[in-house]
């Protein structure tokens, strides 16, 4: 019996490894690799910002220096911005906030969407109708407009402003993930392994999160890889119009702070703008590669074209 169990586990690990190898091979598209390189570089910059930045966080956030809006020099390779703060330093530290805000928002949306989608698919009935109808209503509320209204009501000096912004974007974004997971979970719900789990006496919680969820995550992964770039761009736009987080160094906020100097000091806007564009592009390229590798409908479509 022990040998059979060991053999079964070995075969399971072998199959998982072979699937991983196939996935890596399918992701060897030049554009997908480019996306991973871009996001890898941005992530490296965000993690090692204290080592890479020529100035500390406090210096580029609150410091006052000579020569504001000076062009690039050896001391300041990308020039200076408001109050003489180093553009390169703010660009490096801004990677932390921009990536972190986008990631946290997406995780909130995914977590809430997974719970709602599983409940809708597994329980069905009035629970399914309620969740789907509320989700459809949430699609009619633009994230940007709702955030502006709520921030205006709670006040710009509210200490929970950033938390409120992230929760609004996370909650409103969850309905899309709930619909995707519901559709995928409904397909898994009637399969033999789920019926076997029910017969064996597994709890509903275990069936939903241990059996159905792992086999229903593919559309969530694909959607998240696309959406995180849009969230980063949206939050940057929110900062640009003055309703974003004011206590952090963030690329969108830097563009907003220096937009009056577009012609006299274009480097103050150019570099954070390029960083935003590259990050969004990187996530879009990764999402496109994951869709090609993981979506079976896309594989079938390509096979038919051949």
Secondary structure as GFF3:
##gff-version 3
##sequence-region A 1 306
A	DSSP	alpha_helix	2	26	.	.	.	ID=ss1
A	DSSP	alpha_helix	30	47	.	.	.	ID=ss2
A	DSSP	alpha_helix	49	52	.	.	.	ID=ss3
A	DSSP	alpha_helix	57	62	.	.	.	ID=ss4
A	DSSP	three_ten_helix	82	84	.	.	.	ID=ss5
A	DSSP	alpha_helix	87	123	.	.	.	ID=ss6
A	DSSP	alpha_helix	125	138	.	.	.	ID=ss7
A	DSSP	alpha_helix	143	154	.	.	.	ID=ss8
A	DSSP	alpha_helix	161	189	.	.	.	ID=ss9
A	DSSP	alpha_helix	192	199	.	.	.	ID=ss10
A	DSSP	alpha_helix	204	206	.	.	.	ID=ss11
A	DSSP	pi_helix	207	212	.	.	.	ID=ss12
A	DSSP	three_ten_helix	213	215	.	.	.	ID=ss13
A	DSSP	alpha_helix	218	240	.	.	.	ID=ss14
A	DSSP	alpha_helix	251	258	.	.	.	ID=ss15
A	DSSP	three_ten_helix	259	261	.	.	.	ID=ss16
A	DSSP	alpha_helix	267	294	.	.	.	ID=ss17
A	DSSP	alpha_helix	296	305	.	.	.	ID=ss18
###
